[in-house]
Amino acid sequence: MWTRVWRSCVAVLAGLTCVRAEEDACPPACACERGSGTVSCGVAAVEAGVPARVPPWTSTLIVRGREVTTLRRGAFRDNGTELDVATLSLSSNMIRVIEADAFSGLPRVHVLDLSRNRLEVISDGAFNGLLELRTLCLNQSIAPGAAAQLWAALASPRVRNLHRLELAGNRLRSIPPAQSGLHQLVLVNNSIETVSGDDVTRLDQQRRTRVYLSQNPFRCTCDLEAFYHWLKNSSQCPDAALLRCSQPDARKGLALEKLRGEDVDCVNENLEAVSYVFLAMVLALIGLVFLMVLYLNRGGIKRWINNIREACRDHMEVYHYRYEQDSDPRLANVAV
């Protein structure tokens, strides 16, 4: 009897050992370092997409070049349990679609890197489940039509702990809506030409937010007046010294900090435009008066022109007669 019990215990222990070994196994085409808790998965010839099973001790999961295309709902729940991953990097995977609850099962992720993808569809609930998300990197990832979808997804109260949002290199033309609690907003190397007064007001209300705006093609005209004065009086833009004008040509390459107040003064610019218009109107009025004078004196002018023509004809006849005398010696002798 005791022998059978002993054999049963051994069998159970062996089964548990096998299950444990299977759970700790490194996924195909991945490199695992248990000491640092890092699982790094690269291009896989057999298995594409997110790795099916990740060791439970994983704290950093890096997946690159796997052509994931679509992050489906529960993409990281194949283990059947929640993972303790704190850093998740999914950069350079050609991801185009993020479905709702795609990151469920990852409640302890602090850093999510989705840079260098091509996000075209972002569900409103794309970031559900990321209760402790602090840093979201979306550099060179947002397709032109997906920006509004991203703002809607980030407006969810479930993304309430986000501190750093990176959106560099996405050809954005304006500053995104204010995110409550955000500490750093990276908008480097986009297509922002001007910052509206409403955007400046929102930034001023978010005093804790630091905005990085270098390598944007700012149009240094009076449309930039509110932003110019905000830069002068605020410390919320750490890279303010790197901001440069791209337009107009006369100010191309000039640092925004070196602009004068009158360079972006809408009142002066409007007065200058009005003065040119007024000058054009005065010149047009003078021209009209001159034409009216000519019209009213057309008879006298015609007589004056005829008199000049007759006088010119008389002079020409005299010159012609003298020329004939000089050219014919016989006429010269007769004259003598």
Phi, psi and omega in degrees: 000310180298330180294318180294320178298317180299316180296321179296317179297317179299318181296318179296315179298320179296320179295317179297321179297319180295317179297317180299317180295323180293320179294323182277356183294143179282134180297157179300144178060029179234155174246128185241134176234099186295328181300318180264353180073025186254131173239119183241119183244126180251206181298131180242130180285329184261307186254123175253170178082191180292137179302138188294315183230129181245136179305141183295342180274002184292127175248336178231119180242121181242121179233118182221145175067027184259002179051057182292321178066301182231126172268105185277165178304130178068031183299338183247024181253012181297336179289345181079007180211168178284144179260156179264025181295129178257330179234122181236116179247118179237033183287151175058050178239008180060032179290129179246331186230134171239114181278165177299141178063026179296332183255018177296145185093004179233060187288347184250015178290126177260326183234126177235119181248113178242028184292156176055044168246197180219068186288117180249331180230120179234112182293153178301328180258027185301325185255018175300142178094345180271070189291336183246019182296126179249323184232128178235119181252120180229039182291132178053046185228339190268118174292154185308324183270002186258356183299314181298324178295322179295316181299321179295319180293322181284344179284351181297137178296346180284349177251048188277347185256012182292128181251327184228128179234119181253122182228036182290145172068036181246010180057031176291143183255355180210165178283131183294163179304149183298138178250118183299131177084358182289133180262323183224131178234113185259112181238032181294144173058052173246203182241036182281116180263330180210161179236118186289165177298325178295319178297319179297320179298316179296318179297320181294331178285335179260071187298336182278345184279130174255128186246129179253121190229015181293160179063034172248145185275076185291137176263105188274073175239188183292346176296341183264009188302309183298318180293322179300312180291328176296317178299321182293330189247003183235154176250019184278352180245091184299332182257030181303326181293345182263356182285133184231151175279140172249338177218154351289174185301327182295339181244010183300129180086354181282136179291138180300327181294337182266001176292151173268158181301322181290342179293332182239020181276111182296327181295311179297319181295321179291322178296320179297318178296319179296321180297321178294320179296317180297317179298319179296321180293320178297315179297321178295321179295318177299317178297321179294317178299318180299318179294323178295319177298316178298319182293317182291334181251028184296326179295311179297322179295322179295317178297320180296320179293319179296319179298317178297320180296318179295317179299319179296322180294317179300315179298319181294323178295318178299313179298321180294319179296315180296325179294319179295321177297316181293330183274341181241109182298329182295319178293327178296319179293322180295321179297325178291000000 
